[in-house]
Amino acid sequence: MTVRYQGVVVGQYIAGLLAGRAVAVELKAVRALANVHRAQCMNDLKASSLRLCLPRNSGRPREEIHRFVWRLRGGHRCGG
């Protein structure tokens, strides 16, 4: 996907997994999802035209998935 800043193309965004050209799925294998993973999702959403990011952690006995939504009007909403 093309990344734009103030209408200017500045690069390309490549998701770990892209579902339906609408949802970024970030694949992780860590003990626990941390604030740095949340920040990565939010930055990815802000820089792309995507609105939903699902960081998926398979580094635990039970899979961990969070949900982050980027609102179109200046802000974000997080869900766990």
mmCIF file of the N, C-alpha and C atoms, coordinates in Angstrom:
data_MODEL
# 
_entry.id   MODEL 
# 
loop_
_atom_site.group_PDB 
_atom_site.id 
_atom_site.type_symbol 
_atom_site.label_atom_id 
_atom_site.label_alt_id 
_atom_site.label_comp_id 
_atom_site.label_asym_id 
_atom_site.label_entity_id 
_atom_site.label_seq_id 
_atom_site.pdbx_PDB_ins_code 
_atom_site.Cartn_x 
_atom_site.Cartn_y 
_atom_site.Cartn_z 
_atom_site.occupancy 
_atom_site.B_iso_or_equiv 
_atom_site.pdbx_formal_charge 
_atom_site.auth_seq_id 
_atom_site.auth_comp_id 
_atom_site.auth_asym_id 
_atom_site.auth_atom_id 
_atom_site.pdbx_PDB_model_num 
ATOM 1   N N  . MET A 1 1  ? 0.833   -1.176  0.000  1.00 0.00 ? 1  MET A N  1 
ATOM 2   C CA . MET A 1 1  ? 0.000   0.000   0.000  1.00 0.00 ? 1  MET A CA 1 
ATOM 3   C C  . MET A 1 1  ? 0.879   1.240   0.000  1.00 0.00 ? 1  MET A C  1 
ATOM 4   N N  . THR A 1 2  ? 0.374   2.256   -0.628 1.00 0.00 ? 2  THR A N  1 
ATOM 5   C CA . THR A 1 2  ? 1.096   3.512   -0.697 1.00 0.00 ? 2  THR A CA 1 
ATOM 6   C C  . THR A 1 2  ? 0.897   4.296   0.595  1.00 0.00 ? 2  THR A C  1 
ATOM 7   N N  . VAL A 1 3  ? 1.979   4.873   1.107  1.00 0.00 ? 3  VAL A N  1 
ATOM 8   C CA . VAL A 1 3  ? 1.926   5.710   2.309  1.00 0.00 ? 3  VAL A CA 1 
ATOM 9   C C  . VAL A 1 3  ? 2.084   7.158   1.874  1.00 0.00 ? 3  VAL A C  1 
ATOM 10  N N  . ARG A 1 4  ? 1.179   7.994   2.344  1.00 0.00 ? 4  ARG A N  1 
ATOM 11  C CA . ARG A 1 4  ? 1.202   9.412   1.995  1.00 0.00 ? 4  ARG A CA 1 
ATOM 12  C C  . ARG A 1 4  ? 1.347   10.270  3.254  1.00 0.00 ? 4  ARG A C  1 
ATOM 13  N N  . TYR A 1 5  ? 2.038   11.389  3.099  1.00 0.00 ? 5  TYR A N  1 
ATOM 14  C CA . TYR A 1 5  ? 2.146   12.376  4.167  1.00 0.00 ? 5  TYR A CA 1 
ATOM 15  C C  . TYR A 1 5  ? 1.788   13.718  3.557  1.00 0.00 ? 5  TYR A C  1 
ATOM 16  N N  . GLN A 1 6  ? 0.734   14.329  4.040  1.00 0.00 ? 6  GLN A N  1 
ATOM 17  C CA . GLN A 1 6  ? 0.218   15.595  3.527  1.00 0.00 ? 6  GLN A CA 1 
ATOM 18  C C  . GLN A 1 6  ? 0.044   15.533  2.009  1.00 0.00 ? 6  GLN A C  1 
ATOM 19  N N  . GLY A 1 7  ? -0.499  14.391  1.532  1.00 0.00 ? 7  GLY A N  1 
ATOM 20  C CA . GLY A 1 7  ? -0.795  14.226  0.122  1.00 0.00 ? 7  GLY A CA 1 
ATOM 21  C C  . GLY A 1 7  ? 0.368   13.795  -0.755 1.00 0.00 ? 7  GLY A C  1 
ATOM 22  N N  . VAL A 1 8  ? 1.563   13.671  -0.178 1.00 0.00 ? 8  VAL A N  1 
ATOM 23  C CA . VAL A 1 8  ? 2.751   13.296  -0.944 1.00 0.00 ? 8  VAL A CA 1 
ATOM 24  C C  . VAL A 1 8  ? 3.097   11.839  -0.652 1.00 0.00 ? 8  VAL A C  1 
ATOM 25  N N  . VAL A 1 9  ? 3.357   11.065  -1.700 1.00 0.00 ? 9  VAL A N  1 
ATOM 26  C CA . VAL A 1 9  ? 3.752   9.666   -1.524 1.00 0.00 ? 9  VAL A CA 1 
ATOM 27  C C  . VAL A 1 9  ? 5.160   9.629   -0.922 1.00 0.00 ? 9  VAL A C  1 
ATOM 28  N N  . VAL A 1 10 ? 5.288   8.948   0.239  1.00 0.00 ? 10 VAL A N  1 
ATOM 29  C CA . VAL A 1 10 ? 6.582   8.878   0.920  1.00 0.00 ? 10 VAL A CA 1 
ATOM 30  C C  . VAL A 1 10 ? 7.120   7.457   1.032  1.00 0.00 ? 10 VAL A C  1 
ATOM 31  N N  . GLY A 1 11 ? 6.349   6.470   0.589  1.00 0.00 ? 11 GLY A N  1 
ATOM 32  C CA . GLY A 1 11 ? 6.844   5.097   0.657  1.00 0.00 ? 11 GLY A CA 1 
ATOM 33  C C  . GLY A 1 11 ? 5.738   4.078   0.497  1.00 0.00 ? 11 GLY A C  1 
ATOM 34  N N  . GLN A 1 12 ? 6.076   2.853   0.827  1.00 0.00 ? 12 GLN A N  1 
ATOM 35  C CA . GLN A 1 12 ? 5.145   1.737   0.736  1.00 0.00 ? 12 GLN A CA 1 
ATOM 36  C C  . GLN A 1 12 ? 5.011   1.091   2.108  1.00 0.00 ? 12 GLN A C  1 
ATOM 37  N N  . TYR A 1 13 ? 3.803   0.621   2.426  1.00 0.00 ? 13 TYR A N  1 
ATOM 38  C CA . TYR A 1 13 ? 3.547   -0.105  3.665  1.00 0.00 ? 13 TYR A CA 1 
ATOM 39  C C  . TYR A 1 13 ? 3.367   -1.570  3.323  1.00 0.00 ? 13 TYR A C  1 
ATOM 40  N N  . ILE A 1 14 ? 4.068   -2.430  4.043  1.00 0.00 ? 14 ILE A N  1 
ATOM 41  C CA . ILE A 1 14 ? 3.945   -3.865  3.841  1.00 0.00 ? 14 ILE A CA 1 
ATOM 42  C C  . ILE A 1 14 ? 3.562   -4.484  5.176  1.00 0.00 ? 14 ILE A C  1 
ATOM 43  N N  . ALA A 1 15 ? 2.358   -5.032  5.233  1.00 0.00 ? 15 ALA A N  1 
ATOM 44  C CA . ALA A 1 15 ? 1.866   -5.658  6.462  1.00 0.00 ? 15 ALA A CA 1 
ATOM 45  C C  . ALA A 1 15 ? 2.374   -7.083  6.551  1.00 0.00 ? 15 ALA A C  1 
ATOM 46  N N  . GLY A 1 16 ? 2.474   -7.595  7.777  1.00 0.00 ? 16 GLY A N  1 
ATOM 47  C CA . GLY A 1 16 ? 2.816   -8.998  7.964  1.00 0.00 ? 16 GLY A CA 1 
ATOM 48  C C  . GLY A 1 16 ? 1.801   -9.879  7.256  1.00 0.00 ? 16 GLY A C  1 
ATOM 49  N N  . LEU A 1 17 ? 0.541   -9.502  7.355  1.00 0.00 ? 17 LEU A N  1 
ATOM 50  C CA . LEU A 1 17 ? -0.554  -10.195 6.683  1.00 0.00 ? 17 LEU A CA 1 
ATOM 51  C C  . LEU A 1 17 ? -1.648  -9.169  6.464  1.00 0.00 ? 17 LEU A C  1 
ATOM 52  N N  . LEU A 1 18 ? -2.172  -9.102  5.257  1.00 0.00 ? 18 LEU A N  1 
ATOM 53  C CA . LEU A 1 18 ? -3.227  -8.150  4.941  1.00 0.00 ? 18 LEU A CA 1 
ATOM 54  C C  . LEU A 1 18 ? -4.479  -8.929  4.579  1.00 0.00 ? 18 LEU A C  1 
ATOM 55  N N  . ALA A 1 19 ? -5.553  -8.702  5.321  1.00 0.00 ? 19 ALA A N  1 
ATOM 56  C CA . ALA A 1 19 ? -6.809  -9.419  5.092  1.00 0.00 ? 19 ALA A CA 1 
ATOM 57  C C  . ALA A 1 19 ? -7.787  -8.513  4.360  1.00 0.00 ? 19 ALA A C  1 
ATOM 58  N N  . GLY A 1 20 ? -8.136  -8.892  3.167  1.00 0.00 ? 20 GLY A N  1 
ATOM 59  C CA . GLY A 1 20 ? -9.129  -8.151  2.409  1.00 0.00 ? 20 GLY A CA 1 
ATOM 60  C C  . GLY A 1 20 ? -8.767  -6.710  2.106  1.00 0.00 ? 20 GLY A C  1 
ATOM 61  N N  . ARG A 1 21 ? -7.510  -6.381  2.040  1.00 0.00 ? 21 ARG A N  1 
ATOM 62  C CA . ARG A 1 21 ? -7.032  -5.012  1.791  1.00 0.00 ? 21 ARG A CA 1 
ATOM 63  C C  . ARG A 1 21 ? -7.632  -4.008  2.775  1.00 0.00 ? 21 ARG A C  1 
ATOM 64  N N  . ALA A 1 22 ? -8.026  -4.495  3.961  1.00 0.00 ? 22 ALA A N  1 
ATOM 65  C CA . ALA A 1 22 ? -8.663  -3.610  4.936  1.00 0.00 ? 22 ALA A CA 1 
ATOM 66  C C  . ALA A 1 22 ? -8.127  -3.799  6.350  1.00 0.00 ? 22 ALA A C  1 
ATOM 67  N N  . VAL A 1 23 ? -7.578  -4.973  6.658  1.00 0.00 ? 23 VAL A N  1 
ATOM 68  C CA . VAL A 1 23 ? -7.141  -5.293  8.018  1.00 0.00 ? 23 VAL A CA 1 
ATOM 69  C C  . VAL A 1 23 ? -5.681  -5.724  7.996  1.00 0.00 ? 23 VAL A C  1 
ATOM 70  N N  . ALA A 1 24 ? -4.861  -5.037  8.791  1.00 0.00 ? 24 ALA A N  1 
ATOM 71  C CA . ALA A 1 24 ? -3.464  -5.439  8.950  1.00 0.00 ? 24 ALA A CA 1 
ATOM 72  C C  . ALA A 1 24 ? -3.381  -6.422  10.105 1.00 0.00 ? 24 ALA A C  1 
ATOM 73  N N  . VAL A 1 25 ? -2.746  -7.550  9.882  1.00 0.00 ? 25 VAL A N  1 
ATOM 74  C CA . VAL A 1 25 ? -2.526  -8.535  10.938 1.00 0.00 ? 25 VAL A CA 1 
ATOM 75  C C  . VAL A 1 25 ? -1.021  -8.595  11.167 1.00 0.00 ? 25 VAL A C  1 
ATOM 76  N N  . GLU A 1 26 ? -0.583  -8.163  12.344 1.00 0.00 ? 26 GLU A N  1 
ATOM 77  C CA . GLU A 1 26 ? 0.833   -8.183  12.688 1.00 0.00 ? 26 GLU A CA 1 
ATOM 78  C C  . GLU A 1 26 ? 1.129   -9.479  13.429 1.00 0.00 ? 26 GLU A C  1 
ATOM 79  N N  . LEU A 1 27 ? 2.009   -10.280 12.886 1.00 0.00 ? 27 LEU A N  1 
ATOM 80  C CA . LEU A 1 27 ? 2.338   -11.580 13.464 1.00 0.00 ? 27 LEU A CA 1 
ATOM 81  C C  . LEU A 1 27 ? 3.516   -11.444 14.421 1.00 0.00 ? 27 LEU A C  1 
ATOM 82  N N  . LYS A 1 28 ? 3.333   -11.872 15.663 1.00 0.00 ? 28 LYS A N  1 
ATOM 83  C CA . LYS A 1 28 ? 4.353   -11.775 16.702 1.00 0.00 ? 28 LYS A CA 1 
ATOM 84  C C  . LYS A 1 28 ? 4.542   -13.140 17.352 1.00 0.00 ? 28 LYS A C  1 
ATOM 85  N N  . ALA A 1 29 ? 5.708   -13.339 17.955 1.00 0.00 ? 29 ALA A N  1 
ATOM 86  C CA . ALA A 1 29 ? 5.980   -14.535 18.754 1.00 0.00 ? 29 ALA A CA 1 
ATOM 87  C C  . ALA A 1 29 ? 6.790   -14.076 19.969 1.00 0.00 ? 29 ALA A C  1 
ATOM 88  N N  . VAL A 1 30 ? 6.106   -13.445 20.908 1.00 0.00 ? 30 VAL A N  1 
ATOM 89  C CA . VAL A 1 30 ? 6.732   -12.874 22.099 1.00 0.00 ? 30 VAL A CA 1 
ATOM 90  C C  . VAL A 1 30 ? 5.997   -13.362 23.340 1.00 0.00 ? 30 VAL A C  1 
ATOM 91  N N  . ARG A 1 31 ? 6.579   -13.130 24.524 1.00 0.00 ? 31 ARG A N  1 
ATOM 92  C CA . ARG A 1 31 ? 5.911   -13.553 25.771 1.00 0.00 ? 31 ARG A CA 1 
ATOM 93  C C  . ARG A 1 31 ? 4.577   -12.864 25.970 1.00 0.00 ? 31 ARG A C  1 
ATOM 94  N N  . ALA A 1 32 ? 4.535   -11.579 25.639 1.00 0.00 ? 32 ALA A N  1 
ATOM 95  C CA . ALA A 1 32 ? 3.296   -10.811 25.777 1.00 0.00 ? 32 ALA A CA 1 
ATOM 96  C C  . ALA A 1 32 ? 3.366   -9.604  24.855 1.00 0.00 ? 32 ALA A C  1 
ATOM 97  N N  . LEU A 1 33 ? 2.227   -9.202  24.344 1.00 0.00 ? 33 LEU A N  1 
ATOM 98  C CA . LEU A 1 33 ? 2.183   -7.988  23.542 1.00 0.00 ? 33 LEU A CA 1 
ATOM 99  C C  . LEU A 1 33 ? 2.400   -6.798  24.465 1.00 0.00 ? 33 LEU A C  1 
ATOM 100 N N  . ALA A 1 34 ? 3.255   -5.880  24.042 1.00 0.00 ? 34 ALA A N  1 
ATOM 101 C CA . ALA A 1 34 ? 3.631   -4.738  24.870 1.00 0.00 ? 34 ALA A CA 1 
ATOM 102 C C  . ALA A 1 34 ? 3.208   -3.438  24.197 1.00 0.00 ? 34 ALA A C  1 
ATOM 103 N N  . ASN A 1 35 ? 3.445   -2.333  24.869 1.00 0.00 ? 35 ASN A N  1 
ATOM 104 C CA . ASN A 1 35 ? 3.104   -1.017  24.327 1.00 0.00 ? 35 ASN A CA 1 
ATOM 105 C C  . ASN A 1 35 ? 3.788   -0.752  22.995 1.00 0.00 ? 35 ASN A C  1 
ATOM 106 N N  . VAL A 1 36 ? 4.979   -1.295  22.799 1.00 0.00 ? 36 VAL A N  1 
ATOM 107 C CA . VAL A 1 36 ? 5.685   -1.087  21.534 1.00 0.00 ? 36 VAL A CA 1 
ATOM 108 C C  . VAL A 1 36 ? 4.917   -1.725  20.369 1.00 0.00 ? 36 VAL A C  1 
ATOM 109 N N  . HIS A 1 37 ? 4.233   -2.837  20.616 1.00 0.00 ? 37 HIS A N  1 
ATOM 110 C CA . HIS A 1 37 ? 3.432   -3.481  19.572 1.00 0.00 ? 37 HIS A CA 1 
ATOM 111 C C  . HIS A 1 37 ? 2.173   -2.667  19.276 1.00 0.00 ? 37 HIS A C  1 
ATOM 112 N N  . ARG A 1 38 ? 1.595   -2.079  20.315 1.00 0.00 ? 38 ARG A N  1 
ATOM 113 C CA . ARG A 1 38 ? 0.451   -1.180  20.141 1.00 0.00 ? 38 ARG A CA 1 
ATOM 114 C C  . ARG A 1 38 ? 0.872   0.027   19.310 1.00 0.00 ? 38 ARG A C  1 
ATOM 115 N N  . ALA A 1 39 ? 2.013   0.607   19.649 1.00 0.00 ? 39 ALA A N  1 
ATOM 116 C CA . ALA A 1 39 ? 2.512   1.776   18.920 1.00 0.00 ? 39 ALA A CA 1 
ATOM 117 C C  . ALA A 1 39 ? 2.778   1.430   17.455 1.00 0.00 ? 39 ALA A C  1 
ATOM 118 N N  . GLN A 1 40 ? 3.325   0.257   17.198 1.00 0.00 ? 40 GLN A N  1 
ATOM 119 C CA . GLN A 1 40 ? 3.580   -0.161  15.823 1.00 0.00 ? 40 GLN A CA 1 
ATOM 120 C C  . GLN A 1 40 ? 2.271   -0.239  15.042 1.00 0.00 ? 40 GLN A C  1 
ATOM 121 N N  . CYS A 1 41 ? 1.253   -0.848  15.635 1.00 0.00 ? 41 CYS A N  1 
ATOM 122 C CA . CYS A 1 41 ? -0.050  -0.949  14.974 1.00 0.00 ? 41 CYS A CA 1 
ATOM 123 C C  . CYS A 1 41 ? -0.620  0.437   14.696 1.00 0.00 ? 41 CYS A C  1 
ATOM 124 N N  . MET A 1 42 ? -0.603  1.302   15.680 1.00 0.00 ? 42 MET A N  1 
ATOM 125 C CA . MET A 1 42 ? -1.188  2.622   15.508 1.00 0.00 ? 42 MET A CA 1 
ATOM 126 C C  . MET A 1 42 ? -0.432  3.422   14.450 1.00 0.00 ? 42 MET A C  1 
ATOM 127 N N  . ASN A 1 43 ? 0.894   3.319   14.422 1.00 0.00 ? 43 ASN A N  1 
ATOM 128 C CA . ASN A 1 43 ? 1.673   4.015   13.397 1.00 0.00 ? 43 ASN A CA 1 
ATOM 129 C C  . ASN A 1 43 ? 1.384   3.452   12.017 1.00 0.00 ? 43 ASN A C  1 
ATOM 130 N N  . ASP A 1 44 ? 1.255   2.133   11.920 1.00 0.00 ? 44 ASP A N  1 
ATOM 131 C CA . ASP A 1 44 ? 0.926   1.505   10.642 1.00 0.00 ? 44 ASP A CA 1 
ATOM 132 C C  . ASP A 1 44 ? -0.428  1.993   10.139 1.00 0.00 ? 44 ASP A C  1 
ATOM 133 N N  . LEU A 1 45 ? -1.410  2.066   11.032 1.00 0.00 ? 45 LEU A N  1 
ATOM 134 C CA . LEU A 1 45 ? -2.740  2.506   10.634 1.00 0.00 ? 45 LEU A CA 1 
ATOM 135 C C  . LEU A 1 45 ? -2.742  3.978   10.229 1.00 0.00 ? 45 LEU A C  1 
ATOM 136 N N  . LYS A 1 46 ? -2.020  4.772   10.971 1.00 0.00 ? 46 LYS A N  1 
ATOM 137 C CA . LYS A 1 46 ? -1.967  6.205   10.675 1.00 0.00 ? 46 LYS A CA 1 
ATOM 138 C C  . LYS A 1 46 ? -1.299  6.462   9.322  1.00 0.00 ? 46 LYS A C  1 
ATOM 139 N N  . ALA A 1 47 ? -0.262  5.692   8.994  1.00 0.00 ? 47 ALA A N  1 
ATOM 140 C CA . ALA A 1 47 ? 0.488   5.910   7.765  1.00 0.00 ? 47 ALA A CA 1 
ATOM 141 C C  . ALA A 1 47 ? -0.171  5.297   6.539  1.00 0.00 ? 47 ALA A C  1 
ATOM 142 N N  . SER A 1 48 ? -1.058  4.346   6.750  1.00 0.00 ? 48 SER A N  1 
ATOM 143 C CA . SER A 1 48 ? -1.715  3.671   5.623  1.00 0.00 ? 48 SER A CA 1 
ATOM 144 C C  . SER A 1 48 ? -3.174  4.103   5.567  1.00 0.00 ? 48 SER A C  1 
ATOM 145 N N  . SER A 1 49 ? -3.898  3.550   4.644  1.00 0.00 ? 49 SER A N  1 
ATOM 146 C CA . SER A 1 49 ? -5.326  3.852   4.563  1.00 0.00 ? 49 SER A CA 1 
ATOM 147 C C  . SER A 1 49 ? -6.159  2.807   5.302  1.00 0.00 ? 49 SER A C  1 
ATOM 148 N N  . LEU A 1 50 ? -5.509  1.970   6.088  1.00 0.00 ? 50 LEU A N  1 
ATOM 149 C CA . LEU A 1 50 ? -6.207  0.922   6.833  1.00 0.00 ? 50 LEU A CA 1 
ATOM 150 C C  . LEU A 1 50 ? -6.827  1.492   8.101  1.00 0.00 ? 50 LEU A C  1 
ATOM 151 N N  . ARG A 1 51 ? -7.864  0.822   8.615  1.00 0.00 ? 51 ARG A N  1 
ATOM 152 C CA . ARG A 1 51 ? -8.520  1.284   9.836  1.00 0.00 ? 51 ARG A CA 1 
ATOM 153 C C  . ARG A 1 51 ? -8.423  0.287   10.969 1.00 0.00 ? 51 ARG A C  1 
ATOM 154 N N  . LEU A 1 52 ? -8.021  -0.957  10.694 1.00 0.00 ? 52 LEU A N  1 
ATOM 155 C CA . LEU A 1 52 ? -8.021  -1.991  11.719 1.00 0.00 ? 52 LEU A CA 1 
ATOM 156 C C  . LEU A 1 52 ? -6.716  -2.761  11.699 1.00 0.00 ? 52 LEU A C  1 
ATOM 157 N N  . CYS A 1 53 ? -6.134  -2.952  12.885 1.00 0.00 ? 53 CYS A N  1 
ATOM 158 C CA . CYS A 1 53 ? -4.908  -3.730  13.034 1.00 0.00 ? 53 CYS A CA 1 
ATOM 159 C C  . CYS A 1 53 ? -5.124  -4.784  14.112 1.00 0.00 ? 53 CYS A C  1 
ATOM 160 N N  . LEU A 1 54 ? -4.736  -6.000  13.817 1.00 0.00 ? 54 LEU A N  1 
ATOM 161 C CA . LEU A 1 54 ? -4.849  -7.099  14.771 1.00 0.00 ? 54 LEU A CA 1 
ATOM 162 C C  . LEU A 1 54 ? -3.462  -7.686  15.032 1.00 0.00 ? 54 LEU A C  1 
ATOM 163 N N  . PRO A 1 55 ? -2.815  -7.286  16.122 1.00 0.00 ? 55 PRO A N  1 
ATOM 164 C CA . PRO A 1 55 ? -1.552  -7.936  16.463 1.00 0.00 ? 55 PRO A CA 1 
ATOM 165 C C  . PRO A 1 55 ? -1.841  -9.325  17.033 1.00 0.00 ? 55 PRO A C  1 
ATOM 166 N N  . ARG A 1 56 ? -1.238  -10.334 16.451 1.00 0.00 ? 56 ARG A N  1 
ATOM 167 C CA . ARG A 1 56 ? -1.486  -11.727 16.843 1.00 0.00 ? 56 ARG A CA 1 
ATOM 168 C C  . ARG A 1 56 ? -0.197  -12.304 17.411 1.00 0.00 ? 56 ARG A C  1 
ATOM 169 N N  . ASN A 1 57 ? -0.268  -12.762 18.645 1.00 0.00 ? 57 ASN A N  1 
ATOM 170 C CA . ASN A 1 57 ? 0.908   -13.293 19.328 1.00 0.00 ? 57 ASN A CA 1 
ATOM 171 C C  . ASN A 1 57 ? 0.769   -14.801 19.498 1.00 0.00 ? 57 ASN A C  1 
ATOM 172 N N  . SER A 1 58 ? 1.664   -15.538 18.878 1.00 0.00 ? 58 SER A N  1 
ATOM 173 C CA . SER A 1 58 ? 1.653   -17.005 18.994 1.00 0.00 ? 58 SER A CA 1 
ATOM 174 C C  . SER A 1 58 ? 2.787   -17.498 19.882 1.00 0.00 ? 58 SER A C  1 
ATOM 175 N N  . GLY A 1 59 ? 3.390   -16.605 20.656 1.00 0.00 ? 59 GLY A N  1 
ATOM 176 C CA . GLY A 1 59 ? 4.504   -16.972 21.523 1.00 0.00 ? 59 GLY A CA 1 
ATOM 177 C C  . GLY A 1 59 ? 4.079   -17.405 22.916 1.00 0.00 ? 59 GLY A C  1 
ATOM 178 N N  . ARG A 1 60 ? 2.804   -17.684 23.112 1.00 0.00 ? 60 ARG A N  1 
ATOM 179 C CA . ARG A 1 60 ? 2.265   -18.117 24.399 1.00 0.00 ? 60 ARG A CA 1 
ATOM 180 C C  . ARG A 1 60 ? 1.529   -19.437 24.208 1.00 0.00 ? 60 ARG A C  1 
ATOM 181 N N  . PRO A 1 61 ? 1.289   -20.160 25.283 1.00 0.00 ? 61 PRO A N  1 
ATOM 182 C CA . PRO A 1 61 ? 0.521   -21.402 25.147 1.00 0.00 ? 61 PRO A CA 1 
ATOM 183 C C  . PRO A 1 61 ? -0.870  -21.171 24.549 1.00 0.00 ? 61 PRO A C  1 
ATOM 184 N N  . ARG A 1 62 ? -1.472  -20.030 24.879 1.00 0.00 ? 62 ARG A N  1 
ATOM 185 C CA . ARG A 1 62 ? -2.774  -19.672 24.306 1.00 0.00 ? 62 ARG A CA 1 
ATOM 186 C C  . ARG A 1 62 ? -2.589  -18.420 23.454 1.00 0.00 ? 62 ARG A C  1 
ATOM 187 N N  . GLU A 1 63 ? -3.052  -18.474 22.216 1.00 0.00 ? 63 GLU A N  1 
ATOM 188 C CA . GLU A 1 63 ? -2.870  -17.361 21.297 1.00 0.00 ? 63 GLU A CA 1 
ATOM 189 C C  . GLU A 1 63 ? -3.499  -16.077 21.841 1.00 0.00 ? 63 GLU A C  1 
ATOM 190 N N  . GLU A 1 64 ? -2.816  -14.970 21.612 1.00 0.00 ? 64 GLU A N  1 
ATOM 191 C CA . GLU A 1 64 ? -3.258  -13.661 22.103 1.00 0.00 ? 64 GLU A CA 1 
ATOM 192 C C  . GLU A 1 64 ? -3.499  -12.753 20.898 1.00 0.00 ? 64 GLU A C  1 
ATOM 193 N N  . ILE A 1 65 ? -4.688  -12.156 20.803 1.00 0.00 ? 65 ILE A N  1 
ATOM 194 C CA . ILE A 1 65 ? -5.012  -11.238 19.711 1.00 0.00 ? 65 ILE A CA 1 
ATOM 195 C C  . ILE A 1 65 ? -5.649  -9.991  20.308 1.00 0.00 ? 65 ILE A C  1 
ATOM 196 N N  . HIS A 1 66 ? -5.192  -8.835  19.855 1.00 0.00 ? 66 HIS A N  1 
ATOM 197 C CA . HIS A 1 66 ? -5.785  -7.560  20.260 1.00 0.00 ? 66 HIS A CA 1 
ATOM 198 C C  . HIS A 1 66 ? -6.384  -6.901  19.024 1.00 0.00 ? 66 HIS A C  1 
ATOM 199 N N  . ARG A 1 67 ? -7.118  -5.835  19.236 1.00 0.00 ? 67 ARG A N  1 
ATOM 200 C CA . ARG A 1 67 ? -7.782  -5.136  18.138 1.00 0.00 ? 67 ARG A CA 1 
ATOM 201 C C  . ARG A 1 67 ? -7.561  -3.641  18.316 1.00 0.00 ? 67 ARG A C  1 
ATOM 202 N N  . PHE A 1 68 ? -7.016  -3.001  17.286 1.00 0.00 ? 68 PHE A N  1 
ATOM 203 C CA . PHE A 1 68 ? -6.798  -1.562  17.296 1.00 0.00 ? 68 PHE A CA 1 
ATOM 204 C C  . PHE A 1 68 ? -7.485  -0.955  16.087 1.00 0.00 ? 68 PHE A C  1 
ATOM 205 N N  . VAL A 1 69 ? -8.266  0.094   16.324 1.00 0.00 ? 69 VAL A N  1 
ATOM 206 C CA . VAL A 1 69 ? -9.035  0.756   15.275 1.00 0.00 ? 69 VAL A CA 1 
ATOM 207 C C  . VAL A 1 69 ? -8.570  2.201   15.170 1.00 0.00 ? 69 VAL A C  1 
ATOM 208 N N  . TRP A 1 70 ? -8.298  2.641   13.937 1.00 0.00 ? 70 TRP A N  1 
ATOM 209 C CA . TRP A 1 70 ? -7.938  4.036   13.692 1.00 0.00 ? 70 TRP A CA 1 
ATOM 210 C C  . TRP A 1 70 ? -9.180  4.767   13.223 1.00 0.00 ? 70 TRP A C  1 
ATOM 211 N N  . ARG A 1 71 ? -9.562  5.791   13.950 1.00 0.00 ? 71 ARG A N  1 
ATOM 212 C CA . ARG A 1 71 ? -10.702 6.625   13.549 1.00 0.00 ? 71 ARG A CA 1 
ATOM 213 C C  . ARG A 1 71 ? -10.251 7.577   12.461 1.00 0.00 ? 71 ARG A C  1 
ATOM 214 N N  . LEU A 1 72 ? -11.131 7.867   11.537 1.00 0.00 ? 72 LEU A N  1 
ATOM 215 C CA . LEU A 1 72 ? -10.780 8.749   10.420 1.00 0.00 ? 72 LEU A CA 1 
ATOM 216 C C  . LEU A 1 72 ? -10.592 10.192  10.843 1.00 0.00 ? 72 LEU A C  1 
ATOM 217 N N  . ARG A 1 73 ? -11.227 10.592  11.925 1.00 0.00 ? 73 ARG A N  1 
ATOM 218 C CA . ARG A 1 73 ? -11.157 12.003  12.349 1.00 0.00 ? 73 ARG A CA 1 
ATOM 219 C C  . ARG A 1 73 ? -10.235 12.171  13.536 1.00 0.00 ? 73 ARG A C  1 
ATOM 220 N N  . GLY A 1 74 ? -8.944  12.106  13.281 1.00 0.00 ? 74 GLY A N  1 
ATOM 221 C CA . GLY A 1 74 ? -7.931  12.475  14.254 1.00 0.00 ? 74 GLY A CA 1 
ATOM 222 C C  . GLY A 1 74 ? -7.951  11.784  15.590 1.00 0.00 ? 74 GLY A C  1 
ATOM 223 N N  . GLY A 1 75 ? -7.662  10.545  15.612 1.00 0.00 ? 75 GLY A N  1 
ATOM 224 C CA . GLY A 1 75 ? -7.558  9.863   16.888 1.00 0.00 ? 75 GLY A CA 1 
ATOM 225 C C  . GLY A 1 75 ? -7.634  8.382   16.713 1.00 0.00 ? 75 GLY A C  1 
ATOM 226 N N  . HIS A 1 76 ? -7.529  7.700   17.820 1.00 0.00 ? 76 HIS A N  1 
ATOM 227 C CA . HIS A 1 76 ? -7.593  6.234   17.752 1.00 0.00 ? 76 HIS A CA 1 
ATOM 228 C C  . HIS A 1 76 ? -8.424  5.716   18.898 1.00 0.00 ? 76 HIS A C  1 
ATOM 229 N N  . ARG A 1 77 ? -8.875  4.519   18.711 1.00 0.00 ? 77 ARG A N  1 
ATOM 230 C CA . ARG A 1 77 ? -9.622  3.821   19.747 1.00 0.00 ? 77 ARG A CA 1 
ATOM 231 C C  . ARG A 1 77 ? -8.971  2.448   19.872 1.00 0.00 ? 77 ARG A C  1 
ATOM 232 N N  . CYS A 1 78 ? -8.704  2.046   21.060 1.00 0.00 ? 78 CYS A N  1 
ATOM 233 C CA . CYS A 1 78 ? -8.031  0.771   21.277 1.00 0.00 ? 78 CYS A CA 1 
ATOM 234 C C  . CYS A 1 78 ? -8.970  -0.190  21.970 1.00 0.00 ? 78 CYS A C  1 
ATOM 235 N N  . GLY A 1 79 ? -8.818  -1.432  21.646 1.00 0.00 ? 79 GLY A N  1 
ATOM 236 C CA . GLY A 1 79 ? -9.573  -2.476  22.311 1.00 0.00 ? 79 GLY A CA 1 
ATOM 237 C C  . GLY A 1 79 ? -8.661  -3.639  22.585 1.00 0.00 ? 79 GLY A C  1 
ATOM 238 N N  . GLY A 1 80 ? -8.918  -4.376  23.616 1.00 0.00 ? 80 GLY A N  1 
ATOM 239 C CA . GLY A 1 80 ? -8.019  -5.470  23.955 1.00 0.00 ? 80 GLY A CA 1 
ATOM 240 C C  . GLY A 1 80 ? -8.621  -6.810  23.752 1.00 0.00 ? 80 GLY A C  1 
# 
